[in-house]
Structures are given as structure tokens and as C-alpha cells.
Amino acid sequence: MPENHPRISREENTISAMISIYCRDKHGLGDQLCPACEELRDYALSRLQKCPFQEAKTTCANCRVHCYKPAMRDKVKEVMRHSGPKMAYKHPILAFYHFFDGRKLPRKLQ
């Protein structure tokens, strides 16, 4: 598998951190993910690998191509609603980049 572009690697770190915060708070397993959260993380990372925009991508919420299954998309929204506010103090650099990545205009798929 080719090496990720820094933008995709950062997005992988961000979603992994958000899922970790959510799982720790909701399921109480410490640093270990529960099976459902691990499945969600693996799904999200696989979607990032297949993203047609790669380094030019905006955040998934602003994307014109929604590649998540509806149930998984709803679960990620729940995770982000819970973890998003906590990212500023738990992972401030990732939160900063995610904020600015969300300001990028979505590109059209060619």
C-alpha cells in the first residue's frame, strides 16, 4: 500500500482520537476500544484510504461525495458531537487543523 499523504494521515489521527475519546467516555474501557468502536474506526480508516480527493479533501461533513453507509455516518456524527468539543484540550493541534480543513471548499469529483 502506498504511503499516505500528510493530509490523510492527519485525518486518520483525528478520527482515531475522536473515537478513542468517545469510547473511553461511553464504554469505559480505558485506552482500549470496544469491538463496536474498533469496527467504526477500521471502517472510517478504510473510507479515508479510498477517498477520491486524498490530499485535496475537505472534512467529510463538507464533502460532496458521501462514501459512508448511512448507519456508519450516523455513528460518526454521534462520535464527533461528543468528542469534538473535547478535542480542543485533549488534542489541540489536531483540532486546529480539523477546524481549518473544514473551511476548505469542497472540490468536484472529476
Order of alpha helices (4+ residues) and beta strands (2+ residues): alpha-alpha-alpha-alpha
